Amino acid sequence: MPYRAPVVDATGTLIGTAESLMADEAEDIFHGIAVKLTRGGRLVEIAAAQINRVTDQRVYTTIAPDQVADLPAYRDEQWFHLGWGGLFQRHPMWKKG
């Protein structure tokens, strides 16, 4: 998935840009993506279960247009930032550096 790839809803309408991956690197689990919404610029989390397909051009979701406003806010305290590569889930034994 390219950095800042367009993210579309179930109808193909642009809803925002992918800002980063959310994953657990040690467990090799993809949790979803952090998305900056086009309307309002809010940063939200889209769960992997709501992502239909990822290409080198865009991210396709199963989110209905009327569900976009209800997407959960991105929670910075839950993820470690690892640069452009992604966000990885915190583990209790990890210390913030």
C-alpha positions in Angstrom: 0.0 0.0 0.0 1.6 3.3 -1.0 1.9 6.1 1.6 -1.1 8.3 1.5 -3.0 6.0 -0.9 -6.6 7.1 -1.6 -9.1 5.2 0.6 -12.6 4.7 -0.8 -15.9 3.6 0.7 -18.1 0.7 -0.6 -19.5 2.8 -3.4 -16.0 3.9 -4.6 -16.2 7.4 -3.2 -13.0 8.9 -1.8 -13.2 9.1 2.0 -9.6 9.9 2.8 -5.9 9.0 2.6 -4.1 6.1 4.3 -1.6 7.6 6.7 -0.1 4.3 8.1 -0.6 0.6 8.6 -1.6 -0.7 12.0 -0.2 -4.1 12.8 1.5 -6.3 15.4 4.8 -7.1 13.8 5.8 -9.8 16.3 2.5 -11.6 15.8 2.4 -10.8 12.0 -1.1 -9.5 12.3 -2.6 -6.7 10.2 -5.1 -4.8 12.3 -6.0 -2.0 9.8 -5.0 1.4 8.7 -5.0 4.9 10.0 -6.9 7.2 7.6 -7.1 11.0 7.4 -10.6 11.8 6.3 -11.2 14.1 3.4 -14.1 15.8 5.2 -12.9 17.5 8.4 -9.4 16.0 8.3 -10.1 13.7 11.3 -7.7 10.8 11.8 -9.6 7.5 12.1 -8.9 3.8 12.4 -10.3 1.4 9.8 -10.2 -2.2 11.0 -8.7 -4.9 8.7 -12.2 -6.6 8.6 -13.5 -3.5 6.8 -10.8 -3.5 4.2 -11.9 -5.3 1.1 -8.8 -4.9 -1.1 -5.5 -3.1 -1.2 -3.8 -2.3 -4.5 -0.8 -0.2 -5.5 -3.3 2.6 -6.4 -5.9 2.7 -3.5 -7.6 1.0 -0.6 -11.1 -0.4 -1.0 -13.3 -0.7 2.0 -16.7 -2.1 2.8 -17.7 1.0 4.7 -21.1 2.4 3.7 -21.1 6.2 3.0 -23.3 6.8 6.1 -20.8 4.9 8.3 -17.8 7.2 7.6 -18.8 9.7 10.3 -19.0 7.0 12.9 -15.5 5.6 12.3 -13.5 5.5 15.6 -10.9 8.1 16.2 -7.3 7.0 15.8 -5.8 6.4 19.3 -2.1 7.3 19.4 -1.5 5.8 22.8 -2.2 2.3 21.3 0.4 2.3 18.6 4.2 2.8 18.3 5.3 4.9 15.4 7.9 3.3 13.2 8.4 6.0 10.6 6.8 5.8 7.2 6.6 2.0 7.4 3.7 1.7 9.8 2.3 1.7 13.3 2.7 -1.3 15.5 0.6 -2.3 18.4 2.0 -1.7 21.8 2.9 -4.6 24.1 3.0 -4.2 27.9 6.7 -5.1 28.0 7.7 -2.4 25.5 9.0 0.9 26.7 8.3 4.1 24.9 11.6 5.5 23.6 
